[in-house]
Amino acid sequence: MKKLLLILVLTVICSSVARADARSDWQYLLDEHARLHQEGLYEQAISVGQKALNLAEVEGGKDHPFAALSLNMLADTYSGLG
């Protein structure tokens, strides 16, 4: 019984670490997107922004706030293209 409980606890901890890694990856991509956008490198920013959006949707789903923020930032970049 103790072994089963230990395995369950370790599984929960590992999945939390994986989610934290995904969040930091998403945050890195979002920061990179913002930097490229500010530098006027819109095409590159869109490419990075799409990666951030894809990661957010895979990790949290299309209705997740990270996906919404990624979409908002992409929309802002597309408007910069004119």
C-alpha positions as CSV (number, residue, x, y, z in Angstrom):
1,M,0.0,0.0,0.0
2,K,2.8,2.4,0.9
3,K,4.5,1.6,-2.4
4,L,1.3,2.4,-4.4
5,L,0.9,5.7,-2.5
6,L,4.6,6.6,-3.2
7,I,4.1,5.9,-6.9
8,L,1.0,8.0,-7.0
9,V,2.7,10.9,-5.3
10,L,5.7,10.7,-7.6
11,T,3.4,10.6,-10.7
12,V,1.6,13.8,-9.5
13,I,5.0,15.5,-8.9
14,C,6.4,14.5,-12.3
15,S,3.3,15.8,-14.1
16,S,3.5,19.1,-12.2
17,V,7.1,19.5,-13.3
18,A,6.2,18.7,-16.9
19,R,3.5,21.4,-16.8
20,A,5.9,23.9,-15.3
21,D,8.4,23.2,-18.1
22,A,5.7,23.7,-20.7
23,R,4.8,27.0,-19.1
24,S,8.4,28.2,-19.1
25,D,8.7,27.1,-22.7
26,W,5.6,29.0,-23.6
27,Q,6.7,32.1,-21.6
28,Y,10.1,32.0,-23.4
29,L,8.3,31.9,-26.8
30,L,6.0,34.7,-25.8
31,D,8.9,36.9,-24.6
32,E,10.7,36.2,-27.9
33,H,7.6,37.0,-29.9
34,A,7.3,40.4,-28.0
35,R,10.9,41.2,-28.6
36,L,10.7,40.5,-32.3
37,H,7.5,42.5,-32.6
38,Q,9.1,45.5,-30.9
39,E,12.0,45.3,-33.2
40,G,9.7,45.4,-36.2
41,L,10.6,41.8,-37.3
42,Y,6.9,40.9,-37.8
43,E,7.4,37.8,-39.9
44,Q,9.8,36.3,-37.4
45,A,7.5,37.3,-34.5
46,I,4.5,35.6,-36.2
47,S,6.5,32.3,-36.6
48,V,7.5,32.4,-32.9
49,G,4.0,33.4,-31.9
50,Q,2.5,30.5,-33.8
51,K,4.8,28.2,-31.8
52,A,3.7,29.7,-28.5
53,L,0.0,29.4,-29.6
54,N,0.5,25.7,-30.6
55,L,2.2,24.9,-27.2
56,A,-0.5,26.7,-25.3
57,E,-3.3,24.8,-27.1
58,V,-1.5,21.4,-26.7
59,E,-0.9,22.0,-23.0
60,G,-4.0,23.8,-21.9
61,G,-6.5,23.5,-24.8
62,K,-8.0,26.1,-27.1
63,D,-9.9,27.8,-24.3
64,H,-6.9,28.2,-22.0
65,P,-5.9,31.8,-21.1
66,F,-2.4,31.2,-22.5
67,A,-3.9,30.4,-25.8
68,A,-6.0,33.5,-25.7
69,L,-3.0,35.7,-24.8
70,S,-1.0,34.1,-27.6
71,L,-3.8,34.8,-30.1
72,N,-4.1,38.4,-28.9
73,M,-0.4,38.9,-29.4
74,L,-0.5,37.4,-32.9
75,A,-3.4,39.6,-33.8
76,D,-1.4,42.6,-32.7
77,T,1.6,41.5,-34.8
78,Y,-0.6,40.9,-37.9
79,S,-2.0,44.4,-37.5
80,G,1.6,45.7,-37.6
81,L,2.0,44.2,-41.0
82,G,-0.6,46.6,-42.3
